[in-house]
Each structure stands twice: as structure tokens, then as C-alpha cells.
Amino acid sequence: MVSRDQHFAAVRARITSGLELVCGAAIVIGHNVFHVLPNEVPILAVAGLVSLRARERTWSGFGFSLPQSWMRVVLVAVAVVALRIVLGDLVIVPLATRVWPPPAMPAGTSDIPGHLGHALIALLIVWGFAVGEEIGYRGYLLTRTADIGRRSTAAYWMAVLASSTLFGVGHWYKGPAGVIDSAIAGLLLGSAYMITGRNIWTSILAHGLIDTFAIVVTYLGLAT
């Protein structure tokens, strides 16, 4: 039987998680929509790691644990990459651009075609951001959202939706079509995280490979 002290401790933990979620959302919106804060990715990553250390004291709290099968992690990540590319190029962007302009490209993209040095630098940047964004969005914000629902299975999947929405807002510079496209990408990455036992290595690998594909295509001059 749960004691009164345990009950109040659980309530306080859920309230704290809710406040962290609100602050995280404010950071995402503050940078991407209102441009009053620095880039949200390092802020969320650091805040998430500090929260993890202070509240859970275990790397597995956000999914930093060795998977039971690395092969499963790789296969799920590759499947997500393929699904992301097919859905984005053949479904989401074509439908969204019937209403809005095509998604804007990240700054510096025009320097990549045919320039190996710029492409390699871009690869380093996107892999760094893949790690940071997965810690911030999937590891931190998703987990703190699930905390509010006591980390039930339903709460985790609702958290996937919430964190994916914020992930879409995190790509506000791309315009409405890009926000929708990125939110769907967030759903796929969140699903990869979930179906491999909430293992963040899966979403990091998938995220990095998706961005790597985009850079290779851009370097070869095949991007549309």
C-alpha cells in the first residue's frame, strides 16, 4: 500500500515533470518562433542531462542503455530511414506543398553541392545535432511528458505525439510544410525509440542516417 508520503512524492515528481515540459516547450518556441533565445538543441540536451542526473541518477532513464540486440537497433533504424524518405518525398511534402510553399532548406545547404569539404563539415554538424536533438526531444521532453501520465504505455505514446509536435516547431524556419514534415519525422523517430524498448541509440542512428542521406543527395546535386 502506498503511504501518504509516497503519494505526495509521486505527485510532486509529476508536477516537476510538467514544469520541465512547459519550460522545454518555451525554449523551443522562444528560439524557433520568436527568436529570443539561442538554439534550443544544446539547451535542451544540457537541461535533460542535468535533470537525468538530479532526478534519476541512471543513464537508462532516457534510454542510454545497451540494447538486447544491436542488430534489431540497426534494422529498425534503417527501416525508419527508408520510411522517412519515402513518406517525405512521395506523400507529405507533395501534399503539403499543395497548400504552402516547399520547405525551406537549412542555412548553408547551397554550399554543399560538389564541394566535399563543405559536405564533410555538414556531416559532422548533423551528427552532432542528431545526438543533441534525440537527447533533448526523445530522451528528455518525451520522458518528462510520459512522467505526467505515470509512464504508462499510453502515456509514452501520447508523449511521442507531444514531443513530435515540438520537434516540428523546432523546424519552424522551414515554413508550414516543413513543420509538418519534421513533425512526422519526429513521430517516426519516437516510434523507433519506443519499439526498441525506449532505447535512444535507435533514434540517434536513424536521425543521423536520415540527415546523412540528405547531405549525400545534396552533394551529388540530386536534391530537388
Backbone torsions as a table, in degrees:
resi	resn	phi	psi	omega
1	MET	NA	137.2	-178.3
2	VAL	-79.1	128.2	178.9
3	SER	-76.6	166.8	178.8
4	ARG	-62.4	-40.7	179.3
5	ASP	-62.6	-41.7	178.3
6	GLN	-65.0	-38.2	179.0
7	HIS	-63.0	-47.8	-178.8
8	PHE	-67.3	-33.9	177.1
9	ALA	-64.3	-40.6	178.8
10	ALA	-65.9	-40.9	178.4
11	VAL	-63.8	-44.4	179.2
12	ARG	-61.5	-39.3	179.7
13	ALA	-64.5	-40.4	179.1
14	ARG	-67.4	-39.4	177.7
15	ILE	-64.8	-42.4	177.8
16	THR	-60.6	-42.5	178.1
17	SER	-63.4	-39.2	177.2
18	GLY	-62.2	-41.5	179.0
19	LEU	-66.9	-38.7	177.1
20	GLU	-63.3	-39.8	178.2
21	LEU	-63.3	-44.5	179.6
22	VAL	-62.0	-44.0	178.7
23	CYS	-63.6	-41.5	178.6
24	GLY	-62.4	-43.7	178.3
25	ALA	-62.8	-39.8	178.9
26	ALA	-63.6	-36.7	178.6
27	ILE	-66.2	-44.6	179.0
28	VAL	-60.8	-49.1	-178.2
29	ILE	-69.2	-39.5	-178.7
30	GLY	-60.4	-39.1	178.6
31	HIS	-79.9	-50.2	-168.7
32	ASN	-80.9	-34.6	-176.8
33	VAL	-95.5	-47.5	-173.7
34	PHE	-102.1	-11.7	176.3
35	HIS	56.3	41.5	179.0
36	VAL	-109.6	-0.8	179.9
37	LEU	-131.6	157.0	174.8
38	PRO	-65.5	175.1	179.8
39	ASN	-50.5	132.1	-172.9
40	GLU	-74.4	-20.8	-171.8
41	VAL	-62.8	-54.2	178.0
42	PRO	-64.3	-32.6	179.2
43	ILE	-64.3	-48.4	-179.3
44	LEU	-65.7	-39.6	-179.1
45	ALA	-63.0	-46.2	179.8
46	VAL	-66.9	-44.8	179.1
47	ALA	-60.2	-40.7	179.3
48	GLY	-64.0	-44.3	-179.6
49	LEU	-67.3	-37.6	176.1
50	VAL	-64.3	-44.1	178.6
51	SER	-62.4	-42.1	179.3
52	LEU	-60.1	-45.6	-178.9
53	ARG	-65.7	-43.0	-175.1
54	ALA	-74.0	-36.6	-170.2
55	ARG	-103.6	-29.8	-174.1
56	GLU	-119.3	-28.7	174.9
57	ARG	58.0	28.3	177.4
58	THR	-148.8	134.7	-178.6
59	TRP	-63.7	-26.0	-178.3
60	SER	-71.4	-11.4	-178.9
61	GLY	-57.7	-35.0	179.1
62	PHE	-106.3	4.3	178.2
63	GLY	105.6	9.1	178.3
64	PHE	-85.4	73.9	178.6
65	SER	-138.2	154.9	178.9
66	LEU	-68.2	128.0	-179.8
67	PRO	-71.7	156.6	176.0
68	GLN	-66.3	-28.2	179.4
69	SER	-144.8	113.4	175.8
70	TRP	-66.8	-30.6	177.4
71	MET	-61.1	-41.5	178.2
72	ARG	-63.8	-41.8	178.3
73	VAL	-59.0	-47.9	-178.4
74	VAL	-64.6	-44.8	-178.1
75	LEU	-64.5	-42.7	178.3
76	VAL	-64.7	-42.6	-179.9
77	ALA	-61.6	-45.0	180.0
78	VAL	-64.4	-39.8	178.3
79	ALA	-62.9	-40.9	178.8
80	VAL	-65.3	-41.0	177.9
81	VAL	-59.0	-48.4	-179.1
82	ALA	-62.4	-43.9	180.0
83	LEU	-65.4	-39.6	178.9
84	ARG	-61.5	-45.6	-178.3
85	ILE	-66.1	-45.9	-178.3
86	VAL	-65.5	-48.5	-179.3
87	LEU	-63.4	-44.6	-177.8
88	GLY	-63.5	-47.7	-174.5
89	ASP	-78.1	-32.0	-172.0
90	LEU	-106.8	-17.0	-175.8
91	VAL	-124.7	-64.1	-168.7
92	ILE	-65.4	-56.3	-177.6
93	VAL	-63.5	-46.2	177.6
94	PRO	-57.4	-39.8	179.0
95	LEU	-71.0	-43.9	-177.8
96	ALA	-65.4	-35.8	-177.6
97	THR	-76.7	-1.8	170.0
98	ARG	-73.5	-20.7	-178.1
99	VAL	-110.8	-40.8	-174.8
100	TRP	-121.3	166.7	175.3
101	PRO	-64.0	159.1	176.9
102	PRO	-59.0	152.7	179.0
103	PRO	-58.0	137.1	176.2
104	ALA	-71.0	148.1	179.4
105	MET	-86.7	152.2	177.2
106	PRO	-60.4	153.3	178.2
107	ALA	-59.2	139.5	178.1
108	GLY	89.0	-6.2	-178.4
109	THR	-61.1	-35.6	-177.5
110	SER	-66.6	-15.2	179.6
111	ASP	-85.7	-9.9	-171.8
112	ILE	-82.1	-42.1	-174.5
113	PRO	-52.5	121.5	176.4
114	GLY	74.9	1.2	-176.7
115	HIS	-117.0	99.7	-174.0
116	LEU	-61.6	-40.7	-179.2
117	GLY	-59.9	-46.9	178.7
118	HIS	-65.0	-36.4	179.4
119	ALA	-65.2	-41.4	180.0
120	LEU	-67.0	-40.5	176.6
121	ILE	-62.8	-42.1	178.2
122	ALA	-61.7	-37.8	178.2
123	LEU	-63.0	-42.7	177.7
124	LEU	-61.1	-42.2	-178.8
125	ILE	-65.8	-46.7	-175.0
126	VAL	-68.6	-33.5	177.1
127	TRP	-70.5	-35.9	174.5
128	GLY	-63.3	-42.7	178.7
129	PHE	-70.4	-31.6	177.3
130	ALA	-60.7	-44.5	177.6
131	VAL	-64.2	-48.5	-178.3
132	GLY	-62.6	-44.0	-178.5
133	GLU	-68.4	-36.5	179.3
134	GLU	-70.2	-38.3	174.1
135	ILE	-63.0	-46.0	-175.3
136	GLY	-70.8	-48.9	-173.8
137	TYR	-88.3	-52.3	-177.7
138	ARG	-80.1	-48.7	-177.6
139	GLY	-69.3	-51.3	-171.9
140	TYR	-85.7	-66.7	-173.6
141	LEU	-63.9	-39.3	179.0
142	LEU	-63.2	-45.4	-178.1
143	THR	-66.2	-42.1	-179.5
144	ARG	-68.4	-31.8	174.6
145	THR	-66.4	-42.5	178.6
146	ALA	-64.6	-30.8	177.4
147	ASP	-56.2	-38.0	-177.0
148	ILE	-61.0	-34.0	177.8
149	GLY	-97.7	22.8	176.9
150	ARG	62.7	26.5	175.8
151	ARG	56.3	34.2	172.3
152	SER	-72.7	166.6	178.1
153	THR	-59.1	-44.2	178.7
154	ALA	-62.4	-39.5	-179.7
155	ALA	-63.7	-39.6	178.9
156	TYR	-64.5	-42.1	-179.0
157	TRP	-72.0	-31.9	172.0
158	MET	-65.8	-35.6	178.4
159	ALA	-67.4	-33.8	175.0
160	VAL	-60.1	-44.4	178.9
161	LEU	-62.7	-45.4	-177.6
162	ALA	-65.2	-46.6	-178.5
163	SER	-67.5	-31.8	178.0
164	SER	-69.3	-36.3	175.9
165	THR	-61.9	-45.5	177.6
166	LEU	-65.3	-35.2	177.1
167	PHE	-62.8	-38.6	175.0
168	GLY	-62.8	-44.4	177.6
169	VAL	-62.3	-32.1	178.5
170	GLY	-64.2	-10.2	176.5
171	HIS	-117.5	36.6	-178.0
172	TRP	-56.3	-33.5	-177.7
173	TYR	-61.2	-19.8	-178.8
174	LYS	-78.0	-11.9	-176.5
175	GLY	89.7	173.4	-175.5
176	PRO	-54.8	-44.0	179.5
177	ALA	-62.8	-39.6	179.2
178	GLY	-69.7	-35.5	177.4
179	VAL	-62.9	-45.6	178.9
180	ILE	-63.4	-45.8	179.9
181	ASP	-59.6	-43.9	-179.4
182	SER	-70.0	-35.1	177.5
183	ALA	-63.8	-40.6	176.5
184	ILE	-64.7	-40.4	175.5
185	ALA	-59.2	-40.2	177.3
186	GLY	-62.3	-38.7	176.8
187	LEU	-61.6	-42.5	179.7
188	LEU	-66.6	-43.4	178.8
189	LEU	-66.1	-39.8	176.9
190	GLY	-65.0	-37.2	178.1
191	SER	-66.8	-40.3	176.9
192	ALA	-61.1	-42.2	177.3
193	TYR	-59.2	-43.4	-175.9
194	MET	-72.6	-47.2	-171.6
195	ILE	-75.8	-8.1	171.9
196	THR	-105.1	30.3	175.9
197	GLY	74.4	37.0	-178.5
198	ARG	55.2	50.9	178.9
199	ASN	-105.0	116.6	-172.0
200	ILE	-73.2	-17.9	178.3
201	TRP	-64.0	-30.5	179.4
202	THR	-65.2	-48.1	-178.0
203	SER	-71.2	-32.5	176.0
204	ILE	-63.7	-46.2	-179.8
205	LEU	-63.0	-46.5	-180.0
206	ALA	-61.9	-45.0	-179.2
207	HIS	-60.5	-48.3	-179.0
208	GLY	-63.2	-38.9	179.9
209	LEU	-69.3	-37.2	176.8
210	ILE	-60.2	-47.4	-179.0
211	ASP	-69.8	-33.8	176.8
212	THR	-63.0	-43.9	177.8
213	PHE	-58.0	-44.2	-179.2
214	ALA	-62.2	-40.0	-178.9
215	ILE	-70.2	-41.4	178.9
216	VAL	-61.6	-45.0	179.2
217	VAL	-62.2	-41.3	179.1
218	THR	-66.2	-43.7	179.2
219	TYR	-59.1	-39.1	-178.6
220	LEU	-80.7	-2.9	178.1
221	GLY	77.2	23.4	-177.2
222	LEU	-100.4	-6.3	-179.3
223	ALA	-69.1	141.5	-179.9
224	THR	-99.4	NA	NA
